Amino acid sequence: MTDRPDIGTVLISGGASGLGAAVVDAVAAAGGRPQVLDLNPPTRDVPHVIVDLADTRATEAAVEQLARTDGPPDAVVTAAGIDHPAPFDALPATEWERVVQVNLFGTVAVVRAALPHLQRSGGRVVTVSSTLGIKAVPDATAYCASKFGVLGFSRALAAETSGRVAVTTLVPGGMHTAFFDDRDEQYRPPEDAKLNRPEDTAAAVLHALRQPPGCEVREMVVCHSEEGSWP
């Protein structure tokens, strides 16, 4: 049987809540060393930098700060994500653009800054798209655009860094997190909605991180068996 490598230091954007926080817990439980970038401090006492992931330059600087003070990452998981569902013509441009800035440009900024470290160590990237990065729905133009973008970026990155950096795209369905809390009632899942636990989705991330050298889980859809947005 092929030995599974240690996952080492894992930089997690959006690690203060939701899926990101579940990944932090999973990495720590597996003996890895989580680092966090988020607008809020993480609940677990781990090295972190408070940063607005919509700010590309600040995000890149935050990655370098953690690499300098706590050591470079062996892997990156880009779990930060926001949404503001509304009809396209009713959503202010600033709100529409912020969703794309956090979800897509924030993902790109983290990976761009971490890439030199990952190329030196033969590291791994796990980007987080969504089932709505494959299936489009009304009142989600910003979110769908950003998550379709993450999928396209990740596929191109995997092709470009083949043999040097392992790239996985996670395509999760809905989860029981605070992601839906601030939405108008019409955009919240019903009380009986079938959603995954974030810790179960985080276990799939850990699976991708623990593949032996040369083996990559390129893409994986992880959702409840009765997920409404898949297929």
Residue pairs with C-beta under 8 A, 6 or more apart in sequence:
2 212
3 212
4 210
4 211
4 212
5 210
5 212
5 213
6 31
6 32
7 27
7 30
7 31
7 32
7 74
7 75
7 206
7 209
7 210
8 32
8 33
8 73
8 74
8 75
8 121
9 32
9 33
9 34
9 35
9 70
9 71
9 72
9 73
9 74
9 75
10 23
10 27
10 32
10 33
10 34
10 35
10 73
10 74
10 75
10 76
10 77
10 209
11 35
11 36
11 37
11 63
11 66
11 73
11 75
11 76
11 77
11 110
11 114
12 20
12 23
12 24
12 27
12 34
12 35
12 36
12 37
12 76
12 77
12 79
13 20
13 36
13 37
13 38
13 53
13 59
13 76
13 77
13 78
13 79
13 80
13 106
13 107
13 110
14 20
14 37
14 38
14 53
14 78
14 79
14 80
14 81
15 21
15 23
15 24
15 34
15 35
15 36
15 37
15 38
15 42
15 46
15 48
15 79
16 36
16 38
16 39
16 40
16 41
16 42
16 43
16 48
17 38
17 40
17 177
17 178
18 79
18 175
18 177
18 178
18 179
18 198
19 79
19 128
19 172
19 175
19 177
19 198
19 201
19 202
20 36
20 38
20 77
20 79
20 80
21 42
21 43
21 44
21 198
22 198
22 199
22 201
22 202
23 34
23 77
23 79
23 202
23 205
23 206
24 34
24 36
24 42
24 44
24 46
25 44
25 199
25 202
26 199
26 202
26 203
26 205
26 206
27 33
27 34
27 206
27 209
28 34
28 44
28 46
30 206
30 210
32 209
33 46
33 47
33 70
33 71
34 44
34 46
34 47
35 46
35 47
35 48
35 66
35 70
35 73
36 42
36 46
36 47
36 48
36 49
37 48
37 49
37 51
37 53
37 59
37 62
37 63
37 66
37 80
37 110
38 48
38 50
38 51
38 53
38 80
39 50
39 51
39 52
39 53
40 50
41 48
41 50
42 48
47 66
47 69
47 70
48 66
49 62
49 65
49 66
51 58
51 59
51 61
51 62
52 58
52 59
53 59
53 80
53 101
53 102
53 106
53 109
53 110
54 98
54 101
54 102
54 105
54 106
56 105
56 106
56 108
56 109
59 106
59 109
59 110
59 113
60 109
60 112
60 113
61 113
63 73
63 109
63 110
63 113
63 114
64 113
66 73
67 73
67 114
67 117
72 114
72 117
72 120
72 121
73 114
73 117
73 118
73 123
74 118
74 121
74 123
74 124
75 118
75 123
75 124
75 125
75 126
75 209
76 110
76 111
76 114
76 118
76 123
76 124
76 125
76 126
77 125
77 126
77 128
77 205
77 209
78 106
78 107
78 110
78 111
78 125
78 126
78 127
78 128
78 150
79 128
80 102
80 103
80 106
80 107
81 102
81 103
81 128
81 130
81 179
82 98
82 99
82 102
82 103
83 99
83 140
83 142
83 143
83 179
83 183
84 91
84 95
84 96
84 98
84 99
84 142
84 143
85 139
85 140
85 143
85 183
85 184
85 187
86 95
86 139
87 138
87 139
88 96
88 139
88 141
91 141
91 142
95 142
96 141
96 142
97 142
99 142
99 143
99 146
100 142
100 145
100 146
100 149
102 146
103 143
103 146
103 147
103 149
103 150
104 145
104 146
104 147
104 149
104 150
104 153
107 127
107 128
107 150
107 153
108 153
111 125
111 127
111 157
114 123
114 125
115 161
115 165
117 123
118 124
118 125
118 165
119 161
119 164
119 165
122 164
122 165
122 166
122 213
123 165
123 166
124 165
124 166
124 167
124 168
124 208
124 209
124 211
125 154
125 157
125 165
125 166
125 167
125 168
126 168
126 169
126 170
126 205
126 208
126 209
127 150
127 153
127 154
127 167
127 168
127 169
127 170
128 150
128 169
128 170
128 172
129 147
129 148
129 150
129 151
129 154
129 169
129 170
129 171
130 143
130 147
130 150
130 171
130 172
130 173
131 171
131 172
131 173
131 174
131 221
131 223
131 227
131 229
131 230
132 140
132 143
132 144
132 147
132 229
133 144
133 147
133 148
133 149
133 150
133 151
133 171
134 148
134 151
134 171
134 230
135 229
135 230
135 231
136 144
136 148
137 144
137 229
139 187
150 169
151 169
151 171
154 167
154 168
154 169
154 219
155 169
157 165
157 167
158 167
158 169
158 216
158 218
161 167
166 211
166 216
167 216
167 218
168 208
168 216
168 217
168 218
168 219
168 220
169 218
169 219
169 220
170 201
170 204
170 205
170 208
170 220
170 222
171 219
171 220
171 221
171 222
172 196
172 201
172 221
172 222
172 223
173 195
173 196
173 221
173 222
173 223
173 224
173 227
173 229
173 230
174 180
174 189
174 193
174 195
174 196
174 223
174 224
174 227
174 228
174 229
175 195
175 196
175 197
175 198
175 201
176 195
176 196
176 197
176 198
177 198
180 187
180 188
180 189
189 195
193 228
194 224
194 225
194 226
194 227
194 228
195 224
195 227
196 222
196 223
196 224
196 227
200 222
201 222
204 220
204 222
207 217
208 216
208 217
208 220
211 217
221 230
223 229
223 230
